């Protein structure tokens, strides 16, 4: 421990700590912009400047290590003026479209400009203007808003280990972008959206489908249905000032009915169906001892990661679609038949904590119902904005129930929203089907944590199922290398692309200005996951195969899990994206050129 003085207050901190750490211990606020605790500390923005006794120049507090007896001043007139100049320099090369920016009122640069009372900018000169990259169905890049903080680079490389971004060019022309500042569509981007979650400005944001839904709701010829992902019920409340992890299922249903959806369904019903399909697929693989371990396929970010980096494992991926796509296919077949509506007139919406779901819904494989299974995908953020647009505060709404027949879900379906939940839910059913007995402890605690976990579920004295869970694709790489090297032997593996909790920390979840603590983000995700496990505990039925509406689905429509009809509707194939053929590259390029031409016209 060393002792230093900050603004006249003495504090002890560990040797090697930074001035920013010491100030935080004293509850002294030093502004930051590029800094992201435990992940990104480049000291590049210089917004966190402080005065150090004996130093000729002001120093960035986020990277200046303390020494015993150090004297620091954080709020002198000179320090305040220096910070203002650094903010002005950033603003001098930044678009002034704040009112229409995706990050309006949620932009860290905008917040600092307000905090420091910046009304005029003394620095004239040219500004960088980079083309907007909106070719991805999931993400939009506006490089002109990049402040070179490198957060996206580090979360993509250090946490996700996908390595899409780096600094392009030098000096004034530098920008964080894919190689050669190409489109994300020309990269193996997995569309997880974690870069969106850490971007301090609007340089990265999700595609916006709100208007598409408003148009459908206004069209009398359309029967508009919506499915809500499990993670939405523990995050949408945050957008209305509620505590992180608040469970607002009934209020969410009430809000969606006020928005105008004809039917409000639960994506967790789709999750229960996935348990049946994926579980029976696993049992078949265990019996044949072929293509093990079986990897889950619920997460489109993970699926694209596997397609792009580990295509040799595609046969190990479960062929079952995600709950979103399972639900979409059933909405336009089973539900359409049940209520007597032409599938062409059903507009199927999902609300997801994830921008990768936007990409997944547009995959050409996702049309087994005869049309696009899911027509539009809303993120948590978009849904919150829609609810606010019609003047509703979700806190004030009464509780309402989901609509039948696709609105009831078991506890197994609910926990899909947290990493480990898919594995746990599936094993609840598989265990009972293989042993004829109820799993005594539904809560497989070994797989409920933040990074990488293993568990073994004993079926009897001779048989067991060895399972593993990986949170984030960086951890997935470690797990896969263990499998490929023969170091680990598993039967069933769950991977979720988003770190520290899976869907509860997806790229479509609420974003808060001042998000400079990765550790705090992780804590929020844990609180949301706890909310889902709380919801599981409140359910009377906790195993998917006892869902009465799922039973009816199979009895009257699908016939049996993993049968001929369900394989056609609810299962799919995957694509090796590691190597493109010339024809595929040419086709993709022409498609992008046509989209660009349409936009310009």
C-alpha positions in Angstrom: 0.0 0.0 0.0 1.1 3.5 -0.7 -0.3 6.8 0.6 -1.1 9.7 -1.7 -3.0 13.0 -1.4 -5.8 13.9 -3.8 -7.3 17.4 -3.4 -5.9 17.7 0.1 -7.4 14.3 1.2 -5.0 11.5 2.1 -5.8 8.0 0.8 -4.1 4.6 0.8 -4.2 2.5 -2.4 -2.4 -0.6 -3.6 1.0 0.0 -5.3 0.5 0.0 -9.0 -2.9 1.6 -8.8 -3.7 4.7 -10.9 -4.6 8.2 -9.8 -8.1 7.5 -11.2 -8.4 4.5 -8.8 -7.3 6.7 -5.9 -9.8 9.4 -6.7 -12.6 6.9 -7.1 -11.8 5.6 -3.6 -12.4 9.2 -2.3 -15.6 9.6 -4.4 -13.9 12.3 -6.4 -15.3 12.2 -9.9 -12.7 12.5 -12.7 -14.3 12.4 -16.2 -13.3 9.7 -18.6 -14.0 8.8 -22.2 -11.7 6.3 -23.7 -11.2 4.5 -20.4 -13.1 1.2 -19.8 -12.2 -0.3 -16.5 -10.5 -3.8 -16.7 -10.6 -3.6 -20.5 -9.5 -0.4 -22.2 -6.9 2.0 -20.8 -5.2 3.7 -23.7 -5.0 7.1 -22.1 -5.7 8.5 -25.6 -8.6 11.0 -25.1 -6.9 13.0 -22.3 -10.2 14.0 -20.8 -9.1 12.7 -17.4 -6.2 15.1 -17.0 -5.0 16.0 -13.5 -2.2 18.1 -12.0 0.6 16.1 -10.4 3.0 17.9 -8.0 6.4 18.1 -9.6 5.2 17.3 -13.2 5.5 20.0 -15.8 2.5 18.9 -17.8 -1.0 17.6 -16.9 -1.2 13.8 -16.8 -4.0 11.4 -17.7 -5.2 9.9 -14.4 -6.4 6.6 -15.9 -2.8 5.5 -16.7 -0.7 7.4 -14.3 0.5 5.0 -11.5 0.7 6.3 -8.0 3.9 6.4 -5.9 4.2 7.0 -2.2 3.7 10.7 -1.2 2.2 11.7 -4.5 0.2 15.0 -4.5 -2.7 15.3 -7.0 -5.1 18.1 -7.8 -8.1 17.3 -9.9 -10.1 20.6 -10.0 -7.8 23.5 -10.4 -8.8 26.2 -13.0 -6.0 25.0 -15.2 -7.1 21.4 -15.1 -10.7 22.3 -15.9 -9.6 24.5 -18.8 -7.3 21.7 -20.1 -10.2 19.2 -20.0 -12.5 21.6 -21.8 -9.9 22.0 -24.6 -9.6 18.3 -25.0 -13.4 17.9 -25.3 -13.5 20.8 -27.8 -10.8 19.1 -29.9 -12.9 16.0 -30.1 -16.0 18.0 -31.0 -14.1 19.9 -33.7 -13.9 16.7 -35.7 -17.4 15.4 -34.9 -20.7 15.7 -36.7 -23.2 18.1 -35.2 -26.2 15.9 -35.8 -27.0 15.3 -32.1 -30.7 15.7 -32.4 -31.0 12.9 -34.9 -28.1 10.7 -33.7 -28.9 7.2 -32.3 -26.9 8.1 -29.2 -28.8 11.4 -28.5 -29.0 12.0 -24.7 -27.1 8.8 -24.2 -23.7 9.9 -25.6 -20.7 10.3 -23.3 -19.2 13.0 -25.5 -22.4 14.9 -25.4 -22.7 14.5 -21.6 -19.2 15.8 -21.1 -19.8 18.8 -23.4 -22.8 19.7 -21.2 -21.0 19.0 -18.0 -18.2 21.4 -18.9 -20.5 24.1 -20.3 -19.1 24.0 -23.9 -21.0 26.5 -26.1 -18.4 27.5 -28.6 -15.5 25.7 -30.2 -12.3 27.6 -30.9 -10.8 25.1 -33.3 -11.7 25.6 -37.0 -10.7 23.4 -39.9 -11.9 20.5 -41.9 -13.6 17.5 -40.5 -13.4 13.8 -41.4 -16.3 12.5 -43.4 -16.4 8.7 -43.8 -19.2 6.9 -45.6 -21.9 5.2 -43.3 -21.8 1.4 -43.4 -25.3 0.2 -43.1 -25.1 -3.0 -45.2 -25.2 -5.3 -42.2 -28.8 -6.3 -41.2 -27.7 -6.0 -37.6 -25.3 -3.1 -37.1 -24.6 0.3 -38.5 -21.2 2.0 -38.5 -20.9 5.8 -38.7 -17.1 6.2 -38.7 -17.3 10.0 -38.8 -18.5 9.8 -35.1 -15.5 7.7 -34.0 -13.4 9.3 -31.3 -10.6 6.7 -31.6 -11.2 5.5 -28.0 -10.4 1.9 -29.0 -13.1 0.4 -26.8 -14.7 -1.5 -29.8 -11.2 -2.9 -30.7 -10.6 -4.2 -27.2 -14.0 -5.7 -26.5 -13.9 -7.4 -29.9 -10.4 -8.7 -29.6 -9.9 -9.3 -25.8 -13.3 -10.4 -24.8 -14.9 -11.9 -27.9 -11.6 -12.8 -29.7 -13.2 -12.1 -33.1 -10.7 -9.2 -34.1 -12.9 -7.3 -36.5 -11.7 -3.8 -35.6 -8.3 -2.0 -35.5 -7.0 1.5 -36.0 -6.9 2.4 -39.7 -4.7 5.2 -41.1 -2.8 7.6 -38.8 -3.1 11.0 -37.2 -6.1 13.1 -38.3 -7.3 10.4 -40.7 -7.2 7.5 -38.2 -10.4 5.6 -37.3 -11.4 2.4 -35.6 -12.8 0.2 -38.3 -12.4 -3.2 -40.1 -9.4 -3.5 -42.4 -9.2 -0.9 -45.1 -12.4 0.7 -43.5 -14.4 -1.9 -45.4 -18.0 -2.8 -44.6 -18.8 -5.2 -41.7 -20.4 -7.4 -44.4 -16.9 -8.1 -45.8 -15.7 -9.4 -42.4 -16.4 -12.4 -40.2 -18.3 -10.1 -37.8 -20.6 -12.3 -35.7 -23.1 -9.4 -35.1 -23.0 -9.9 -31.3 -23.2 -6.1 -30.8 -20.8 -5.9 -27.8 -19.0 -3.1 -29.7 -22.3 -1.2 -29.6 -22.6 -1.7 -25.8 -19.2 0.0 -25.1 -19.1 2.7 -27.9 -19.2 6.1 -26.1 -20.8 7.9 -29.1 -23.1 6.9 -31.9 -20.3 5.5 -34.1 -21.8 2.0 -33.7 -25.5 1.3 -33.2 -28.1 -1.3 -34.3 -30.4 -1.2 -37.3 -33.7 0.4 -36.5 -36.9 -1.5 -37.4 -39.4 0.5 -35.4 -41.0 2.2 -38.4 -41.5 -1.2 -40.1 -43.5 -2.3 -37.1 -45.5 0.9 -36.9 -46.4 0.5 -40.6 -47.5 -3.1 -40.0 -49.6 -2.1 -37.0 -51.3 0.6 -39.1 -52.1 -1.9 -41.9 -55.6 -3.3 -41.3 -54.9 -6.3 -43.6 -52.1 -7.5 -41.3 -52.5 -9.6 -38.2 -49.5 -8.5 -36.2 -48.2 -10.9 -33.5 -45.2 -10.4 -31.2 -43.0 -12.8 -29.2 -41.0 -11.6 -26.3 -37.6 -13.1 -25.4 -37.0 -14.2 -21.8 -34.4 -11.5 -21.2 -36.7 -8.7 -22.1 -38.8 -9.2 -19.0 -35.9 -8.4 -16.7 -34.5 -5.5 -18.7 -37.3 -3.4 -20.3 -38.1 -1.9 -16.8 -34.6 -0.3 -16.7 -35.6 2.0 -19.5 -38.4 3.4 -17.2 -36.2 3.9 -14.2 -36.8 0.6 -12.5 -34.1 -1.3 -10.7 -31.7 -3.5 -12.8 -33.1 -7.0 -13.0 -36.7 -6.0 -12.2 -39.1 -8.7 -13.4 -42.0 -7.0 -15.2 -43.5 -9.8 -17.3 -47.2 -8.9 -16.8 -46.6 -5.2 -17.3 -44.6 -5.9 -20.5 -47.6 -7.8 -21.9 -49.9 -5.0 -20.9 -47.7 -2.4 -22.7 -47.5 -4.5 -25.9 -51.3 -4.8 -26.0 -51.5 -1.0 -25.7 -49.0 -0.5 -28.5 -51.5 -2.4 -30.7 -50.3 -5.9 -31.3 -53.1 -8.3 -32.1 -51.6 -11.2 -30.1 -48.8 -11.1 -27.5 -46.9 -14.4 -27.2 -44.0 -15.6 -25.2 -40.8 -16.6 -27.0 -40.2 -18.9 -24.0 -42.9 -21.2 -25.5 -40.5 -21.5 -28.5 -37.8 -22.2 -26.0 -39.8 -25.1 -24.5 -40.2 -26.5 -28.1 -36.5 -26.1 -28.6 -35.9 -28.2 -25.5 -38.0 -31.0 -26.9 -36.3 -30.9 -30.3 -32.7 -30.3 -29.1 -33.2 -32.8 -26.3 -34.4 -35.6 -28.5 -31.6 -34.8 -31.0 -29.1 -35.1 -28.1 -30.6 -38.5 -27.0 -30.2 -39.8 -30.6 -26.6 -38.7 -30.7 -25.9 -40.3 -27.3 -27.4 -43.5 -28.5 -25.4 -43.6 -31.8 -22.3 -42.0 -30.2 -22.0 -39.8 -33.3 -21.1 -36.1 -33.7 -20.6 -35.5 -30.0 -20.4 -33.1 -28.3 -23.6 -31.6 -29.4 -23.3 -27.8 -29.4 -26.4 -25.6 -28.8 -27.6 -23.5 -31.7 -29.9 -21.0 -30.0 -27.5 -18.1 -30.4 -27.1 -16.6 -33.9 -23.8 -14.9 -32.9 -22.3 -18.2 -31.8 -23.6 -20.0 -34.9 -21.9 -17.4 -37.2 -18.8 -17.6 -35.1 -18.7 -21.4 -35.6 -19.4 -21.0 -39.3 -16.6 -18.5 -39.7 -13.9 -19.9 -37.5 -14.6 -23.5 -36.7 -16.6 -24.9 -39.7 -15.2 -28.4 -38.9 -17.7 -28.4 -36.0 -20.8 -27.6 -38.0 -21.9 -31.3 -37.8 -21.7 -30.9 -34.0 -24.1 -28.0 -34.0 -27.7 -28.9 -33.1 -29.8 -28.6 -36.3 -32.6 -27.1 -34.2 -33.4 -23.4 -35.0 -33.3 -20.8 -32.2 -36.5 -20.2 -30.2 -37.1 -17.0 -32.2 -37.1 -18.9 -35.5 -39.0 -21.9 -34.1 -41.7 -19.6 -32.9 -41.7 -17.7 -36.2 -42.2 -20.9 -38.2 -45.0 -22.1 -35.9 -46.7 -18.7 -36.0 -47.1 -18.9 -39.7 -48.1 -22.6 -39.8 -49.6 -24.0 -36.6 -51.0 -20.7 -35.3 -52.2 -19.6 -38.7 -54.0 -22.9 -39.2 -55.5 -22.9 -35.7 -57.1 -19.4 -36.1 -57.8 -19.6 -39.8 -55.6 -16.7 -41.0 -53.7 -16.7 -44.2 -50.0 -16.9 -43.3 -49.4 -14.1 -45.9 -51.4 -11.8 -43.7 -49.5 -12.6 -40.5 -46.8 -10.1 -39.6 -44.5 -11.8 -37.1 -42.4 -9.6 -34.8 -39.9 -10.6 -32.1 -38.4 -8.5 -29.4 -35.0 -9.6 -28.5 -32.0 -8.5 -26.4 -29.8 -9.0 -29.3 -28.9 -7.4 -32.7 -27.7 -10.7 -34.1 -31.3 -11.8 -34.1 -31.9 -9.2 -36.8 -29.3 -10.9 -38.9 -30.7 -14.4 -38.1 -34.2 -13.5 -39.1 -32.9 -12.5 -42.6 -30.9 -15.7 -43.2 -32.3 -17.4 -46.4 -32.7 -20.7 -44.5 -35.3 -19.1 -42.2 -38.4 -19.5 -44.5 -39.6 -23.0 -43.9 -43.1 -21.8 -43.2 -43.3 -20.8 -46.9 -42.4 -17.2 -46.2 -39.9 -15.3 -44.0 -40.6 -16.8 -40.6 -39.9 -13.6 -38.6 -40.7 -10.4 -40.4 -39.0 -7.9 -38.1 -36.9 -7.9 -34.9 -37.0 -5.2 -32.2 -34.3 -4.9 -29.6 -35.0 -4.0 -26.0 -34.0 -0.5 -26.7 -36.3 -0.1 -29.7 -39.2 -1.6 -27.9 -38.7 0.8 -25.0 -38.7 3.7 -27.4 -41.9 2.5 -29.0 -43.7 2.2 -25.7 -42.5 5.7 -24.7 -43.6 7.1 -28.1 -47.3 6.4 -27.2 -46.9 8.0 -23.8 -46.9 4.9 -21.6 -44.8 4.4 -18.5 -44.5 0.6 -17.9 -44.3 1.1 -14.2 -47.9 2.3 -14.0 -49.4 -0.6 -16.0 -51.5 -3.5 -14.6 -50.3 -7.1 -15.0 -51.7 -9.1 -17.9 -51.3 -12.6 -19.2 -49.8 -13.7 -22.5 -52.3 -14.9 -25.2 -52.9 -18.6 -25.9 -51.9 -21.0 -27.5 -48.3 -19.8 -27.7 -48.1 -17.7 -24.6 -47.6 -20.2 -21.8 -44.0 -21.3 -21.0 -42.4 -23.4 -18.2 -39.5 -22.3 -16.0 -37.2 -24.2 -18.4 -38.2 -21.8 -21.2 -37.7 -18.7 -19.1 -34.0 -19.5 -18.1 -33.0 -19.6 -21.8 -32.2 -15.9 -21.4 -29.1 -16.5 -19.2 -26.1 -18.6 -20.2 -26.3 -22.0 -18.8 -30.1 -21.9 -19.0 -30.4 -23.7 -22.3 -28.2 -26.6 -21.0 -30.0 -26.7 -17.7 -33.5 -26.7 -19.3 -32.6 -29.4 -21.8 -31.0 -31.7 -19.3 -34.1 -31.4 -17.1 -36.1 -33.1 -19.9 -33.3 -35.4 -21.2 -32.6 -36.8 -17.7 -36.3 -37.7 -17.2 -36.7 -39.2 -20.6 -33.6 -41.4 -20.2 -34.1 -42.5 -16.6 -37.8 -42.3 -16.2 -37.3 -40.3 -13.0 -37.5 -36.6 -12.2 -34.2 -34.8 -11.8 -34.0 -34.1 -8.1 -32.3 -30.8 -8.2 -33.5 -28.7 -11.2 -30.9 -26.0 -10.5 -27.6 -27.1 -11.9 -25.6 -24.6 -10.0 -22.3 -25.7 -11.6 -23.2 -23.9 -14.8 -24.5 -20.7 -13.3 -21.6 -18.3 -13.3 -19.8 -15.9 -15.6 -17.2 -17.5 -17.8 -16.6 -21.2 -18.4 -18.1 -24.1 -16.5 -18.4 -27.9 -16.5 -21.0 -30.2 -15.0 -21.7 -33.9 -15.0 -25.2 -35.2 -14.6 -25.3 -38.8 -13.5 -28.0 -40.9 -15.1 -27.2 -44.1 -13.2 -24.1 -45.8 -11.8 -22.7 -46.4 -15.3 -24.0 -43.5 -17.4 -23.6 -39.8 -17.2 -23.9 -36.7 -19.4 -20.8 -34.5 -19.4 -21.6 -30.9 -20.2 -20.0 -27.5 -20.4 -21.0 -23.9 -20.8 -19.1 -21.0 -22.3 -20.1 -17.3 -22.0 -18.7 -15.2 -24.8 -16.9 -16.3 -27.9 -13.5 -15.7 -26.3 -14.3 -18.4 -23.7 -15.8 -20.5 -26.5 -12.4 -20.5 -28.2 -10.8 -21.9 -25.1 -13.5 -24.6 -24.7 -13.3 -25.6 -28.4 -9.5 -25.9 -28.2 -9.9 -28.2 -25.3 -12.3 -30.4 -27.2 -10.3 -30.4 -30.4 -7.0 -31.3 -28.6 -8.7 -34.2 -26.8 -8.1 -32.5 -23.4 -11.8 -32.5 -22.7 -14.6 -34.9 -23.5 -18.1 -33.6 -23.5 -21.6 -34.8 -24.6 -23.4 -31.4 -24.6 -22.0 -27.9 -24.8 -23.9 -24.6 -24.6 -22.3 -21.4 -26.0 -23.7 -17.9 -25.9 -21.9 -15.2 -27.9 -22.4 -12.5 -25.3 -20.1 -12.5 -22.3 -21.1 -12.5 -18.6 -24.6 -13.8 -18.8 -25.5 -14.4 -22.4 -28.8 -12.8 -23.6 -29.2 -10.6 -20.5 -26.1 -8.8 -21.8 -26.9 -8.8 -25.5 -26.1 -6.1 -27.9 -29.7 -4.9 -28.0 -30.1 -4.2 -24.3 -30.4 -0.8 -22.6 -27.3 1.4 -22.8 -26.4 4.1 -20.3 -24.2 7.1 -20.7 -21.1 7.0 -18.5 -20.6 3.3 -19.1 -16.9 3.3 -18.2 -16.8 0.3 -15.9 -16.9 -3.1 -17.5 -17.1 -4.7 -14.1 -20.3 -2.7 -13.4 -21.8 -4.0 -16.7 -21.0 -7.5 -15.6 -22.8 -6.9 -12.3 -25.9 -5.6 -14.1 -25.9 -8.8 -16.2 -25.7 -11.0 -13.2 -28.6 -9.1 -11.6 -30.7 -9.6 -14.7 -29.9 -13.4 -14.8 -30.9 -13.6 -11.1 -34.3 -12.1 -12.2 -34.8 -14.9 -14.7 -33.9 -17.7 -12.2 -36.4 -16.0 -9.9 -39.0 -16.2 -12.6 -38.2 -19.9 -13.0 -38.7 -20.5 -9.3 -42.2 -19.0 -9.5 -43.4 -21.3 -12.3 -45.6 -24.2 -11.3 -44.1 -26.3 -14.2 -40.4 -26.3 -14.6 -39.9 -28.9 -17.4 -40.7 -28.3 -21.0 -42.2 -31.7 -21.8 -45.0 -31.0 -19.2 -46.1 -27.7 -20.9 -49.7 -28.5 -21.8 -49.6 -26.2 -24.9 -46.5 -27.9 -26.1 -48.1 -31.3 -25.7 -51.1 -30.0 -27.7 -48.7 -28.8 -30.4 -47.2 -32.2 -30.9 -50.5 -34.1 -30.5 -52.3 -32.0 -33.1 -49.6 -30.7 -35.5 -46.0 -31.8 -35.2 -46.8 -35.5 -34.2 -43.5 -36.1 -32.4 -40.2 -34.3 -31.4 -37.5 -34.5 -34.0 -40.0 -36.2 -36.3 -40.4 -35.6 -40.1 -42.6 -32.6 -39.8 -40.7 -30.8 -37.1 -37.4 -31.5 -38.9 -38.8 -29.7 -42.0 -40.2 -26.7 -40.0 -37.9 -26.4 -37.0 -34.5 -27.6 -38.1 -32.0 -26.1 -40.5 -28.4 -26.4 -41.9 -25.3 -24.3 -41.6 -22.7 -22.9 -43.9 -19.0 -22.9 -44.0 -18.2 -19.2 -44.1 -14.4 -19.6 -43.7 -13.9 -19.7 -47.5 -16.2 -18.1 -50.0 -16.4 -19.2 -53.6 -15.8 -16.6 -56.3 -19.5 -16.8 -57.2 -20.6 -16.1 -53.7 -18.4 -13.1 -53.3 -19.6 -11.7 -56.7 -23.2 -12.3 -55.6 -22.8 -10.6 -52.3 -20.9 -7.6 -53.9 -23.7 -7.1 -56.5 -26.3 -7.3 -53.7 -24.6 -4.6 -51.7 -24.2 -2.4 -54.9 -27.9 -2.7 -55.6 -28.8 -1.8 -52.0 -26.5 1.2 -52.1 -28.0 2.3 -55.5 -31.6 2.0 -54.0 -30.6 4.1 -51.0 -29.1 6.8 -53.3 -32.2 6.9 -55.5 
